[in-house]
Amino acid sequence: MVLDNLDPWTEYCVQVFITTGRTPHPSEPSREVCEKTGSEDSPWVPAVIVLVVMVILVILVVLVVLRWRHISQFLCLKDVVPDNVTQTLLAPPESSMFLAMKNSEPIEEINHQ
């Protein structure tokens, strides 16, 4: 059942019970439920907010598409790493600690149960 013509900003409390033509006695009444109505123009507020957000998103997508070349150049720099840095990074480690750890045998662990 829909309640029409309700006053805005008013609290309404509803309690129902069921009667049918088959049984002469009505059912037990339900618990009372109270709700407050909003203003008459309140459905427009979420619609306007959604519209504004959608417009902002469309503008951002258009800007990203139009400026993609500049964005990709900024994120993916074309500067080359100098050769001496590349050789240093690719050279095998010469640290005595690293070589000692690399050549050592694994330690056998003993678990007490």
Phi and psi restraints in degrees (value plus and minus 20) as a CYANA .aco file:
   2 VAL   PHI    -127.7   -87.7
   2 VAL   PSI     112.5   152.5
   3 LEU   PHI    -116.3   -76.3
   3 LEU   PSI      95.9   135.9
   4 ASP   PHI    -120.2   -80.2
   4 ASP   PSI     147.6   187.6
   5 ASN   PHI      36.1    76.1
   5 ASN   PSI      26.3    66.3
   6 LEU   PHI    -108.5   -68.5
   6 LEU   PSI     124.9   164.9
   7 ASP   PHI     -94.6   -54.6
   7 ASP   PSI     120.2   160.2
   8 PRO   PHI     -88.9   -48.9
   8 PRO   PSI     130.2   170.2
   9 TRP   PHI      38.0    78.0
   9 TRP   PSI      19.0    59.0
  10 THR   PHI    -144.3  -104.3
  10 THR   PSI     122.1   162.1
  11 GLU   PHI    -114.8   -74.8
  11 GLU   PSI     109.1   149.1
  12 TYR   PHI    -138.7   -98.7
  12 TYR   PSI     117.0   157.0
  13 CYS   PHI    -135.8   -95.8
  13 CYS   PSI     114.7   154.7
  14 VAL   PHI    -148.0  -108.0
  14 VAL   PSI     119.8   159.8
  15 GLN   PHI    -158.1  -118.1
  15 GLN   PSI     113.6   153.6
  16 VAL   PHI    -142.5  -102.5
  16 VAL   PSI     135.6   175.6
  17 PHE   PHI    -164.6  -124.6
  17 PHE   PSI     134.3   174.3
  18 ILE   PHI    -124.9   -84.9
  18 ILE   PSI     113.4   153.4
  19 THR   PHI    -147.7  -107.7
  19 THR   PSI     120.0   160.0
  20 THR   PHI    -147.7  -107.7
  20 THR   PSI     147.0   187.0
  21 GLY   PHI     -93.9   -53.9
  21 GLY   PSI     -38.3     1.7
  22 ARG   PHI     -99.8   -59.8
  22 ARG   PSI     -57.8   -17.8
  23 THR   PHI    -131.5   -91.5
  23 THR   PSI     114.0   154.0
  24 PRO   PHI     -96.2   -56.2
  24 PRO   PSI     -38.1     1.9
  25 HIS   PHI    -121.8   -81.8
  25 HIS   PSI     114.7   154.7
  26 PRO   PHI     -93.4   -53.4
  26 PRO   PSI     142.7   182.7
  27 SER   PHI     -93.8   -53.8
  27 SER   PSI     154.5   194.5
  28 GLU   PHI     -88.4   -48.4
  28 GLU   PSI     122.6   162.6
  29 PRO   PHI     -88.9   -48.9
  29 PRO   PSI     127.0   167.0
  30 SER   PHI     -96.1   -56.1
  30 SER   PSI     152.0   192.0
  31 ARG   PHI     -93.0   -53.0
  31 ARG   PSI     134.5   174.5
  32 GLU   PHI     -96.7   -56.7
  32 GLU   PSI     111.9   151.9
  33 VAL   PHI    -138.4   -98.4
  33 VAL   PSI     106.9   146.9
  34 CYS   PHI    -135.3   -95.3
  34 CYS   PSI     114.6   154.6
  35 GLU   PHI    -157.3  -117.3
  35 GLU   PSI     131.8   171.8
  36 LYS   PHI    -130.5   -90.5
  36 LYS   PSI     116.2   156.2
  37 THR   PHI    -102.2   -62.2
  37 THR   PSI     134.5   174.5
  38 GLY   PHI    -116.9   -76.9
  38 GLY   PSI    -187.3  -147.3
  39 SER   PHI     -97.1   -57.1
  39 SER   PSI     145.2   185.2
  40 GLU   PHI     -90.7   -50.7
  40 GLU   PSI     -48.9    -8.9
  41 ASP   PHI    -119.1   -79.1
  41 ASP   PSI      -7.9    32.1
  42 SER   PHI     -86.1   -46.1
  42 SER   PSI     -47.7    -7.7
  43 PRO   PHI     -84.8   -44.8
  43 PRO   PSI     -39.6     0.4
  44 TRP   PHI     -96.7   -56.7
  44 TRP   PSI     -46.0    -6.0
  45 VAL   PHI     -83.2   -43.2
  45 VAL   PSI     -72.3   -32.3
  46 PRO   PHI     -82.8   -42.8
  46 PRO   PSI     -54.8   -14.8
  47 ALA   PHI     -84.6   -44.6
  47 ALA   PSI     -61.1   -21.1
  48 VAL   PHI     -87.3   -47.3
  48 VAL   PSI     -60.6   -20.6
  49 ILE   PHI     -83.0   -43.0
  49 ILE   PSI     -64.7   -24.7
  50 VAL   PHI     -83.3   -43.3
  50 VAL   PSI     -61.5   -21.5
  51 LEU   PHI     -82.1   -42.1
  51 LEU   PSI     -64.4   -24.4
  52 VAL   PHI     -83.4   -43.4
  52 VAL   PSI     -63.3   -23.3
  53 VAL   PHI     -83.3   -43.3
  53 VAL   PSI     -62.1   -22.1
  54 MET   PHI     -84.2   -44.2
  54 MET   PSI     -60.5   -20.5
  55 VAL   PHI     -83.5   -43.5
  55 VAL   PSI     -62.7   -22.7
  56 ILE   PHI     -82.6   -42.6
  56 ILE   PSI     -62.7   -22.7
  57 LEU   PHI     -84.2   -44.2
  57 LEU   PSI     -61.5   -21.5
  58 VAL   PHI     -83.6   -43.6
  58 VAL   PSI     -62.8   -22.8
  59 ILE   PHI     -81.8   -41.8
  59 ILE   PSI     -63.0   -23.0
  60 LEU   PHI     -83.3   -43.3
  60 LEU   PSI     -62.1   -22.1
  61 VAL   PHI     -83.9   -43.9
  61 VAL   PSI     -63.1   -23.1
  62 VAL   PHI     -82.7   -42.7
  62 VAL   PSI     -63.2   -23.2
  63 LEU   PHI     -83.0   -43.0
  63 LEU   PSI     -60.7   -20.7
  64 VAL   PHI     -85.2   -45.2
  64 VAL   PSI     -62.1   -22.1
  65 VAL   PHI     -84.8   -44.8
  65 VAL   PSI     -63.4   -23.4
  66 LEU   PHI     -90.4   -50.4
  66 LEU   PSI     -51.6   -11.6
  67 ARG   PHI    -123.7   -83.7
  67 ARG   PSI      -3.2    36.8
  68 TRP   PHI     -79.7   -39.7
  68 TRP   PSI     -58.7   -18.7
  69 ARG   PHI     -82.0   -42.0
  69 ARG   PSI     -64.2   -24.2
  70 HIS   PHI     -88.4   -48.4
  70 HIS   PSI     -58.7   -18.7
  71 ILE   PHI     -85.7   -45.7
  71 ILE   PSI     -64.1   -24.1
  72 SER   PHI     -87.8   -47.8
  72 SER   PSI     -54.9   -14.9
  73 GLN   PHI     -87.2   -47.2
  73 GLN   PSI     -53.9   -13.9
  74 PHE   PHI     -90.4   -50.4
  74 PHE   PSI     -62.4   -22.4
  75 LEU   PHI     -98.2   -58.2
  75 LEU   PSI     -55.1   -15.1
  76 CYS   PHI    -132.7   -92.7
  76 CYS   PSI      66.9   106.9
  77 LEU   PHI     -87.1   -47.1
  77 LEU   PSI     125.7   165.7
  78 LYS   PHI    -116.5   -76.5
  78 LYS   PSI     -13.2    26.8
  79 ASP   PHI     -87.2   -47.2
  79 ASP   PSI     119.3   159.3
  80 VAL   PHI    -117.6   -77.6
  80 VAL   PSI     120.5   160.5
  81 VAL   PHI     -92.8   -52.8
  81 VAL   PSI     112.8   152.8
  82 PRO   PHI     -78.5   -38.5
  82 PRO   PSI     129.9   169.9
  83 ASP   PHI     -81.6   -41.6
  83 ASP   PSI     -58.2   -18.2
  84 ASN   PHI     -85.8   -45.8
  84 ASN   PSI     -53.5   -13.5
  85 VAL   PHI     -89.7   -49.7
  85 VAL   PSI     -62.3   -22.3
  86 THR   PHI     -81.9   -41.9
  86 THR   PSI     -64.0   -24.0
  87 GLN   PHI     -85.0   -45.0
  87 GLN   PSI     -58.0   -18.0
  88 THR   PHI     -85.9   -45.9
  88 THR   PSI     -61.1   -21.1
  89 LEU   PHI     -91.0   -51.0
  89 LEU   PSI     -52.5   -12.5
  90 LEU   PHI    -108.4   -68.4
  90 LEU   PSI     -32.2     7.8
  91 ALA   PHI     -88.0   -48.0
  91 ALA   PSI     126.5   166.5
  92 PRO   PHI     -86.8   -46.8
  92 PRO   PSI     126.7   166.7
  93 PRO   PHI     -86.9   -46.9
  93 PRO   PSI     121.0   161.0
  94 GLU   PHI    -133.8   -93.8
  94 GLU   PSI     -10.9    29.1
  95 SER   PHI     -88.6   -48.6
  95 SER   PSI     115.2   155.2
  96 SER   PHI     -86.1   -46.1
  96 SER   PSI     -54.0   -14.0
  97 MET   PHI     -84.6   -44.6
  97 MET   PSI     -63.9   -23.9
  98 PHE   PHI     -84.5   -44.5
  98 PHE   PSI     -64.1   -24.1
  99 LEU   PHI     -85.0   -45.0
  99 LEU   PSI     -56.8   -16.8
 100 ALA   PHI     -86.3   -46.3
 100 ALA   PSI     -60.3   -20.3
 101 MET   PHI     -89.9   -49.9
 101 MET   PSI     -56.2   -16.2
 102 LYS   PHI     -88.5   -48.5
 102 LYS   PSI     -58.1   -18.1
 103 ASN   PHI    -109.2   -69.2
 103 ASN   PSI     -26.9    13.1
 104 SER   PHI     -99.9   -59.9
 104 SER   PSI     134.3   174.3
 105 GLU   PHI    -107.4   -67.4
 105 GLU   PSI     131.6   171.6
 106 PRO   PHI     -84.3   -44.3
 106 PRO   PSI     125.3   165.3
 107 ILE   PHI    -102.9   -62.9
 107 ILE   PSI     115.0   155.0
 108 GLU   PHI     -99.2   -59.2
 108 GLU   PSI     106.4   146.4
 109 GLU   PHI    -113.9   -73.9
 109 GLU   PSI     119.4   159.4
 110 ILE   PHI    -131.7   -91.7
 110 ILE   PSI     104.3   144.3
 111 ASN   PHI    -125.7   -85.7
 111 ASN   PSI     104.9   144.9
 112 HIS   PHI    -111.2   -71.2
 112 HIS   PSI     110.0   150.0
